Structures are given as structure tokens and as C-alpha cells.
Amino acid sequence: MAIQVTRTSVASIQNQQQVQSDLDSLGFAASKLWNIARWTCDRIWNETGIIPEDGPLKAYLKNHERYADLNSQSSQRVIEELAEAFGSWYAKRRNGDDRANPPKYRKSGDDHPRSTVTFKEDGFKHDSKNNRIRLSKGRNLKEHWSDFILCEIETRPDVTVENVRQVKAVWNGDEWELHIVCKHEIEADSPGDETAGIDLGISNFAAVSYSTGGHKLYPGNLLKTDERYFAKEIAKCNSSRSNKALRLRKKRSERRSHYLHAVTKHIVSECVERGIGTIAVGNLGGIRKDDETGEPRNWGDRGNEGLHGWAFDRFTNLLTYKAKAKGITVVVVSERDTSKTCSCCGEKRDANRVERGLYVCQGCGAVMNADSNGAENIRLRLDQAEKVTLSPRSSEDRSSGRVARPVVNLFRRGEHDPSCGQGMFAQQASNCEP
């Protein structure tokens, strides 16, 4: 079956010296437009108590002098990014994260940073024969109407640049590079008709249950360690906008992204080997709120720190596109009561979860790993939604034996440079009590 997937490739710019000055001008212009839009939001917010959405903000700023420093679509994207940043901040505060701050101005003293500039359909032209990409300038930055930036690019030998949908000029701290978004058509047949369920958590980042038998855990200890370490180091900086603080945030983001890519890739590979055709992921939309009161739930100092630094949607998005490329479907199902319900007999009781990692059913006597039990319940909800014929709850498929001692996959940093965040998952059989 042919499916379309979107992939982003990083291309180096071979004529860096010739184009850097022009790209700097666009990066600075993007920062200035961001600051103008941010100031406008602040003024409207103070007067009306409402943060404007990107549509009205675009219309309001369309005639501003700085709007024409970039291609029209590039200017629109800057304003969209600001609106998305406000939306993310508001969502965090609504979910109880008191540490979240609104998006800041992109300025340090009199200096504007080199912001990322996005070029959509009208803003670039790809010359595949000569490995070049032509980027449009804004009207204010052109010396004449046909003025543009011609970048000579180079990608990895295994990367094919075709059907380009979007180009981003990104300053990586040392030089400019292009992130090229392409749409590819690939053949991807479903590996099989089996199912898997994934329960996301804080101590164990992911617990996976397979209909073929077996459970696996992906501990999040290194992810939590990174969050605590970088939070402390950033707090030591003289300014949250200092170069050191910005470098620390970038490093934290890179390490978190690498972990998410590694865990989703490992899960998809395992699903392909087991003939999994559908993966169910628990919907964590209400995890930050108490079920009864609707108020933000207190998970403790460490728990709250891990929870609010978590990328729930990012994991699901990464898993979805990696699974799609292998012909696997990812669906989101309700996670309500999956941690309270016994996956063997179906009894629901709060007291069954004795402690964080232990589930003991008072009805049938099953003793299981609590996260694996939740993952199994999520998988079974997928089967029920698809009206798959289930065996009786007392069958071998629903026994607690394989849920009690899941296999643990530990994330190990790269030995060549532990600080770079690179690593892989290594399997370690769990021989401890659930």
C-alpha cells in the first residue's frame, strides 16, 4: 500500500560566506517582527484581557513596515509561531504549571538573535539538478525586484530531496543550515493484525503490552535526571536570556528530542517484528487534573517537575509518523480507570494499586507490574473498540504471569561522548518483584 509521509532533512550550505550576510538580515528581521507582534499582544492583553489569535494579528500587522522585511508567507509564519507559543503557555498554566511563563521578546540588549525563517510555497524554488535552493527576500531588503538568496546545498548521500513543501533557514549556533521538508510516497504494508497498548508515565516513561505476549518497560530515569540537572544549571545563570542559559536550553531540548526519537523508533521496530498492525496509546489529556474536583492534581515536587516538562503530544506524534511509515496505525484511547482495573478479571478498585509499581488484585489474587497492567488494559480497549472477539478473562492470554515481570529496556548514553545525548536502548530482563 502506497502512503505519503513527510520527512525533514538537514542540508548544509556550501556557499556560506556568500549568503550568510543576507540570511543574517532575514534572521534579524524575523526577530524584530516577533518583538513587534509580542508588544502588540501585550498592549491588547492589557487593554482587553484577551490575547489576539494569529488571524487578527496578521491583519493588524500586515501594513507595518517590518512586515515587508520578509516574504509575506514567512512573516505570517512568525506571527503563527508567536500565537502557538502563547497557546502552549496558556495550556500549561490552565493545567496547573505555575512555573510556565509567556513567550518572551527575542532581544538581548540592543542585539536581535538570528531567528528561524520559514519559507513556504511562494518563498523558495528548488533546483534539484544543481542542488540549489533560491530563497525570497522581503520587499524592504531587496535592492531590485528580482533580488534573492541562492543557497548551494549538500545533504547526506542517502537523502533524496524532492517534492519540497517547506524550507527553514536555521542558525545552529555556528552557521546557517536549511531544514528541508519533503513529502515522499512509500510502500508500507501492515506487519500483521496483532495489537499493542502503551501506557505513558513518569517513572516508567512507557509500558508496552503486546497481544503476541510479553510486556516491556522504558524507564524515564535519565530523562528526569536531565530535567533536574538543566533546571538547576539554568537557575544559576545571571540572566534567563544569557548565552549560557540559551545553550543549556538548547542542549536540554536536543537530549529530550533524542530520547523521544530513540524510544519511538525502538517501539515501532519491536511492533514490526511482532506483526503489530495497530498501537493504542492512552489519552493523557486529563492527567494534570483531579477526576472529581477538576483542579490541578498535585503529584509532589518531583512528580510535578517531571509532568510539566513532559511532551505528551510530541511522543504520540513521533510514534504516529514512524509507525505510519511501517504500515502501523496509532490510535488514542481513553486511559480512564486503566490503572485501577485488573487486566485479568476486570475488577476495578483503587486499593488494588498497592504502590507505584505494584498491582495486587483483591478479587483474583493476580500480582502484576502496575504500569504493565495499565498498558494491557489500554490494549484491550482497542480490541473492544474494534469488536475483536476476546477470550474469557480467565484465559491464558489474560493471565498475570507475563504482566508481572516485564522486560526493561534501559537507555544508555553514547560512550564516545556522554554529554551529547546520543544513545540506544539495551534490554535488561526484570528479575525483581513487580
C-alpha positions in Angstrom: 0.0 0.0 0.0 1.4 3.4 -1.0 1.3 6.1 1.7 2.6 9.6 1.8 4.9 10.6 4.6 6.6 13.9 5.4 10.3 14.0 6.3 12.7 16.8 7.2 16.3 16.6 6.0 19.1 18.9 7.2 21.2 20.4 4.4 24.5 22.3 4.8 25.0 25.5 2.8 28.2 25.2 0.8 28.4 28.9 -0.1 28.0 30.0 3.5 30.3 33.0 3.2 28.4 34.4 0.2 24.9 34.1 1.7 25.4 34.5 5.4 25.0 38.3 5.5 21.7 38.0 3.6 20.5 35.2 5.9 21.5 37.2 8.9 19.3 40.1 7.7 16.3 37.8 7.4 17.0 36.2 10.8 17.2 39.6 12.4 14.1 40.7 10.6 12.2 37.7 11.9 13.2 38.6 15.5 12.1 42.2 15.0 8.7 41.2 13.7 8.3 38.7 16.6 9.0 41.5 19.0 6.6 43.9 17.4 3.9 41.2 17.4 4.7 40.4 21.0 4.4 44.0 22.0 1.1 44.3 20.2 -0.2 41.2 22.0 1.0 42.7 25.3 -0.9 46.0 24.6 -4.1 44.3 23.6 -3.8 41.9 26.5 -3.5 44.8 29.0 -6.5 46.7 27.5 -8.9 43.9 26.9 -7.6 40.9 28.9 -7.5 38.8 25.7 -4.5 37.6 23.7 -5.3 38.0 20.0 -5.2 35.0 17.7 -2.9 34.8 14.7 -5.6 35.8 12.2 -6.5 39.2 13.6 -2.8 39.8 14.5 -1.7 39.2 10.9 -4.4 41.5 9.6 -3.4 44.2 12.1 0.4 44.0 11.3 0.1 43.5 7.6 0.7 47.1 6.8 3.5 47.5 9.4 6.9 48.5 7.9 8.7 45.5 9.4 6.2 43.0 7.9 7.7 43.6 4.4 11.2 42.8 5.6 10.3 39.1 4.9 8.4 37.3 2.3 4.7 37.5 3.1 4.3 33.8 4.0 7.5 34.0 6.1 6.1 37.0 8.1 2.8 35.1 8.5 4.7 32.1 10.0 6.5 34.3 12.5 3.1 35.5 13.8 1.7 32.0 13.8 4.7 30.8 15.9 4.0 33.5 18.5 0.3 32.5 18.7 1.3 28.9 19.1 3.8 29.9 21.9 1.0 31.8 23.7 -1.3 28.8 23.3 1.3 26.4 24.7 1.9 28.8 27.7 -1.8 29.2 28.4 -2.4 25.4 28.2 0.4 24.8 30.8 -1.0 27.4 33.2 -4.5 26.0 32.8 -3.2 22.6 33.7 -1.6 23.8 36.9 2.0 24.6 35.9 2.7 27.8 37.8 6.3 27.9 36.5 5.3 28.4 32.9 6.0 31.9 31.5 4.5 33.6 28.4 6.8 33.9 25.3 9.5 36.5 25.7 10.9 39.1 23.4 13.7 38.0 21.2 16.3 40.5 22.2 19.4 40.8 24.4 20.3 44.4 25.0 20.5 46.0 21.6 21.1 42.7 19.8 18.5 40.7 18.0 19.2 36.9 17.7 19.1 35.1 14.4 15.6 33.6 14.4 14.5 30.7 12.2 12.9 31.9 9.0 10.3 29.6 7.3 9.7 29.7 3.5 6.5 28.2 2.1 5.5 27.6 -1.5 5.9 31.2 -2.7 9.1 31.8 -0.8 11.5 29.3 -2.3 12.4 27.5 -5.5 14.3 24.2 -5.6 16.8 23.4 -8.4 17.3 19.6 -8.0 19.7 19.4 -10.9 22.2 21.8 -9.4 21.4 21.2 -5.7 20.4 24.8 -5.2 17.5 26.4 -3.3 16.5 30.0 -4.0 15.1 31.9 -1.0 13.0 35.0 -1.3 13.8 38.3 0.4 11.2 40.7 1.8 10.4 43.7 -0.3 12.3 46.1 2.1 15.5 44.0 1.9 15.6 43.8 -1.9 17.9 46.1 -4.0 15.8 45.3 -7.0 12.6 43.2 -7.7 14.5 40.0 -8.7 16.8 40.0 -5.7 17.0 36.6 -3.9 19.4 34.4 -1.9 20.8 31.4 -3.8 22.0 28.6 -1.5 24.1 25.7 -2.7 23.2 22.8 -0.6 24.5 19.4 0.3 22.7 16.6 2.2 23.7 13.1 3.3 24.2 10.7 0.3 21.2 8.6 1.4 18.8 11.6 1.4 16.7 12.4 -1.7 15.4 16.0 -1.9 12.2 16.0 -3.9 8.6 17.2 -3.6 9.8 20.0 -1.3 6.9 21.5 0.7 8.8 23.9 3.1 12.2 25.2 3.8 13.5 26.6 7.1 16.7 28.6 7.5 18.1 27.7 10.9 21.0 29.2 12.7 22.7 26.3 14.6 25.0 28.5 16.7 27.9 28.4 14.3 26.4 28.8 10.8 23.2 28.7 8.8 21.7 25.4 7.6 18.5 24.6 5.8 15.8 22.2 7.1 14.0 20.9 4.1 10.5 19.4 4.5 9.7 16.9 1.7 6.7 14.7 1.0 7.6 11.1 0.0 5.4 8.3 -1.3 6.5 4.9 0.1 5.2 1.4 0.1 4.1 0.3 3.6 2.0 -2.8 4.2 0.7 -3.6 7.7 3.0 -6.1 9.5 0.0 -8.0 10.8 -3.3 -8.0 12.7 -1.9 -8.1 16.2 -2.3 -5.2 18.7 -0.2 -3.3 21.3 -1.1 -0.9 24.1 1.1 1.8 25.5 0.7 3.3 29.0 2.7 6.6 29.5 4.0 7.6 32.9 6.7 9.5 34.8 8.8 6.8 36.5 8.4 4.4 33.5 8.2 6.7 30.5 6.3 4.0 28.5 5.0 0.5 29.3 4.1 -1.6 26.3 1.8 -4.6 26.2 1.7 -6.9 23.1 -1.1 -9.2 22.1 1.6 -11.7 21.0 2.7 -12.0 24.6 5.2 -10.1 26.7 5.5 -6.7 28.2 8.3 -4.1 28.1 9.1 -1.1 30.2 11.1 2.0 29.1 12.2 3.8 32.3 12.4 7.6 32.2 15.1 7.9 34.9 17.7 9.5 32.6 15.0 11.9 31.2 14.1 13.0 34.7 17.8 13.4 35.6 18.3 15.7 32.6 15.3 17.8 33.6 16.6 18.3 37.1 20.2 18.9 36.1 19.4 21.5 33.4 16.8 23.3 35.6 19.4 23.8 38.3 22.1 24.9 35.9 19.8 27.4 34.2 18.8 28.8 37.6 22.5 29.5 38.3 22.8 31.8 35.2 22.8 35.6 35.8 20.0 36.0 33.2 17.5 33.6 31.7 18.4 35.2 28.3 22.1 34.9 28.7 24.1 32.9 26.2 24.8 30.2 28.7 21.2 29.8 29.6 20.2 29.6 25.9 22.9 27.0 25.3 21.6 24.9 28.2 18.0 25.1 27.0 19.2 24.0 23.5 21.2 21.1 24.9 18.2 20.0 27.1 15.9 20.2 24.1 18.3 18.2 22.0 18.7 15.4 24.6 14.9 15.2 25.2 14.3 15.0 21.4 16.9 12.3 21.0 15.3 10.2 23.8 11.8 10.6 22.3 13.1 9.6 18.8 15.0 6.6 20.3 12.1 5.2 22.3 9.6 5.6 19.5 11.9 4.0 17.0 12.6 1.1 19.3 8.9 0.5 20.0 8.0 0.6 16.2 10.8 -1.8 15.4 9.6 -4.2 18.1 6.0 -3.9 16.7 7.1 -4.8 13.2 8.9 -7.9 14.4 5.8 -9.0 16.3 3.4 -8.4 13.5 1.6 -5.5 15.2 -0.9 -3.6 13.0 -2.4 -1.2 15.5 -1.0 0.5 18.5 -3.2 2.1 21.2 -1.8 5.0 23.3 -3.6 6.2 26.4 -5.1 9.7 26.2 -3.3 11.8 28.8 -5.4 14.9 28.3 -6.7 14.9 31.9 -3.7 13.6 33.8 -2.9 17.0 35.3 -6.4 17.4 36.7 -8.2 15.6 39.6 -11.1 13.5 38.2 -13.5 14.6 40.9 -12.7 18.3 41.5 -11.3 19.3 38.1 -8.5 21.2 40.0 -4.8 20.7 39.1 -3.5 17.5 40.7 -0.5 17.6 43.0 2.0 14.8 42.1 4.6 16.0 44.6 7.6 18.3 43.8 9.5 15.7 41.7 6.3 14.4 40.1 5.1 17.9 39.1 8.6 18.7 37.7 8.6 15.6 35.5 5.0 16.0 34.5 5.1 19.7 33.3 8.4 19.1 31.5 6.8 16.2 29.6 6.0 16.2 25.9 2.8 14.0 25.8 1.7 15.1 22.4 5.3 15.0 21.0 5.7 11.3 21.8 2.4 10.4 20.2 3.2 12.5 17.1 6.6 10.9 16.7 5.2 7.4 17.2 2.4 8.0 14.7 4.6 9.1 11.8 7.3 6.5 12.5 4.6 3.8 12.7 2.8 5.1 9.6 6.0 4.6 7.6 5.8 0.9 8.6 2.1 0.5 7.8 1.1 0.6 11.5 -1.9 2.6 12.7 -1.7 4.5 16.0 -5.0 5.4 17.8 -5.6 7.3 21.1 -8.0 5.6 23.5 -9.3 6.7 26.9 -7.0 6.0 29.8 -9.7 6.3 32.5 -9.5 3.7 35.2 -6.9 1.6 33.4 -4.6 1.9 36.4 -7.3 0.7 38.8 -8.7 -2.2 36.7 -7.3 -5.7 36.8 -6.4 -6.9 33.3 -7.1 -10.5 34.4 -10.6 -10.4 36.0 -11.8 -6.9 35.2 -12.3 -5.8 38.9 -11.9 -2.1 39.5 -10.7 -1.0 42.9 -8.4 1.9 44.0 -6.8 -0.2 46.7 -5.6 -2.8 44.1 -2.7 -0.5 43.3 -0.7 -1.1 46.4 2.2 1.2 45.4 3.7 2.9 42.4 5.0 -0.3 40.7 2.8 -3.0 42.3 -0.7 -4.0 41.4 -2.4 -6.7 43.5 -6.0 -7.7 42.7 -8.1 -8.5 45.7 -10.6 -10.4 43.5 -8.5 -12.9 41.6 -5.2 -12.6 43.5 -3.2 -11.5 40.5 0.1 -9.8 41.2 1.4 -7.6 38.4 3.6 -4.7 37.5 1.2 -1.7 37.7 2.3 0.0 34.5 2.2 -3.2 32.5 -1.3 -3.8 33.8 -2.3 -0.3 32.6 -0.8 -1.0 29.2 -2.7 -4.3 28.9 -6.0 -2.6 29.7 -5.3 0.1 27.1 -4.6 -2.7 24.5 -7.8 -4.5 25.4 -9.8 -1.3 25.0 -8.5 -1.1 21.4 -9.7 -4.7 20.9 -13.1 -3.9 22.3 -13.4 -0.8 20.2 -12.7 -2.8 17.1 -15.1 -5.5 18.3 -12.4 -8.2 18.3 -13.6 -11.4 19.9 -11.9 -11.6 23.3 -11.2 -14.8 25.2 -12.6 -15.2 28.7 -10.8 -13.2 31.3 -9.6 -16.3 32.9 -7.8 -17.5 29.7 -4.0 -17.8 29.5 -3.9 -14.7 27.3 -5.2 -12.6 30.3 -3.1 -14.3 33.0 -0.8 -12.2 35.2 2.3 -14.2 34.5 3.6 -12.1 31.6 2.3 -8.9 33.1 4.2 -9.4 36.4 7.7 -9.4 35.1 8.1 -7.2 32.1 11.4 -6.8 30.2 13.1 -3.5 31.0 14.8 -1.5 28.2 17.4 0.8 29.6 18.6 3.9 27.7 22.4 4.1 27.5 24.3 7.2 26.6 26.9 7.1 23.8 30.2 6.1 25.3 32.2 8.3 22.9 30.6 11.5 24.2 28.2 11.1 27.2 27.3 14.7 27.1 25.9 14.7 23.5 22.8 12.8 24.5 23.3 10.1 21.9 22.5 6.5 23.0 20.4 3.5 22.4 18.1 1.1 24.3 19.6 -2.1 25.8 17.4 -4.9 27.1 17.5 -6.0 30.7 15.3 -8.7 31.9 13.4 -7.8 35.1 14.1 -10.3 37.9 12.7 -8.2 40.7 9.3 -8.2 42.3 6.7 -6.3 40.2 
